[in-house]
Amino acid sequence: MPPSSFHSWFLLLLSLNIFDILTTIPAYEANPVTLYLWQRLGFSQTALLKIGLVIFFELLFILGQRVVGQREREFTQNIFLWLSKVLVAFYLFVVLINVVVLSQF
């Protein structure tokens, strides 16, 4: 599995993360961690933190590819690809909920 496959999933994850931020309605946020971060950091800095965490995930993949040996590289790629797919599914669900809530207004 080529690393470009992971990068495609990464770009989709980053796009969904940004779309989640753009479609979030603070009055309907149910995640207590997000509410706590909004209270402590504010909405803008929390949004930057969320985007930064997705970029950090990409950097971990790149670092993992450089650190592991050739035999472990495919395993590492599979783990990161699986994690990416799980995160994309989660953000698809979150964005869908945000869009449904937005359509009620």
C-alpha positions in Angstrom: 0.0 0.0 0.0 1.7 3.2 -1.1 2.0 6.1 1.3 0.0 8.3 -1.1 -3.0 6.3 -0.1 -2.6 7.4 3.5 -2.0 11.0 2.3 -5.4 10.9 0.5 -7.1 9.8 3.7 -5.2 12.5 5.6 -6.4 15.2 3.2 -10.0 13.9 3.6 -9.6 13.9 7.4 -8.2 17.4 7.4 -11.0 18.7 5.1 -13.6 17.1 7.3 -12.0 18.5 10.4 -12.1 22.0 9.0 -15.7 21.4 7.8 -16.6 20.3 11.3 -15.2 23.5 12.7 -17.1 25.6 10.2 -20.5 23.9 10.8 -20.3 23.6 14.6 -23.0 25.4 16.5 -21.7 26.1 20.0 -25.2 25.9 21.6 -25.6 22.3 20.4 -22.1 21.0 21.2 -22.3 17.8 23.3 -18.6 17.0 23.7 -17.5 18.0 27.2 -13.8 18.2 26.2 -14.6 20.6 23.4 -16.8 22.7 25.7 -14.0 22.8 28.3 -11.4 23.8 25.7 -13.7 26.6 24.4 -14.1 27.9 27.9 -10.3 27.9 28.5 -8.9 28.7 25.1 -11.7 30.2 23.1 -13.3 29.0 19.9 -10.5 30.2 17.5 -7.6 28.7 19.4 -9.5 25.4 20.0 -10.1 25.2 16.2 -6.4 25.7 15.6 -5.6 23.0 18.2 -8.0 20.6 16.4 -6.4 21.3 13.0 -2.9 21.0 14.6 -3.7 17.6 16.0 -4.6 16.3 12.6 -1.4 17.7 11.2 0.5 16.2 14.1 -1.0 12.8 13.1 0.4 13.2 9.6 3.8 14.1 11.0 3.7 11.0 13.2 3.1 8.9 10.1 6.1 10.5 8.3 8.3 10.0 11.4 7.1 6.4 11.7 8.0 5.7 8.1 11.6 7.0 8.7 12.1 5.3 12.1 10.9 1.8 11.4 12.8 -0.8 9.3 11.8 -2.0 5.9 10.0 -5.0 7.3 7.9 -3.0 9.8 7.0 -0.2 7.3 4.0 -2.0 5.8 2.6 -2.8 9.2 3.1 0.9 10.2 1.3 2.0 7.0 -1.6 -0.3 7.7 -2.0 0.9 11.3 -2.0 4.6 10.3 -4.3 3.9 7.3 -6.8 2.0 9.6 -6.6 4.9 12.2 -7.2 7.4 9.4 -10.3 5.5 8.2 -11.7 5.3 11.7 -11.2 9.1 12.2 -12.7 9.9 8.7 -15.8 7.8 9.6 -16.1 9.6 12.9 -15.8 13.1 11.3 -18.3 12.1 8.6 -20.7 11.3 11.4 -20.0 14.6 13.3 -20.3 16.7 10.1 -23.5 15.0 9.2 -25.0 15.8 12.6 -23.8 19.4 12.3 -25.4 19.8 8.9 -28.7 18.3 10.2 -28.6 20.7 13.1 -27.8 23.6 10.8 -30.7 22.7 8.5 -33.1 23.1 11.4 -32.4 26.9 11.5 
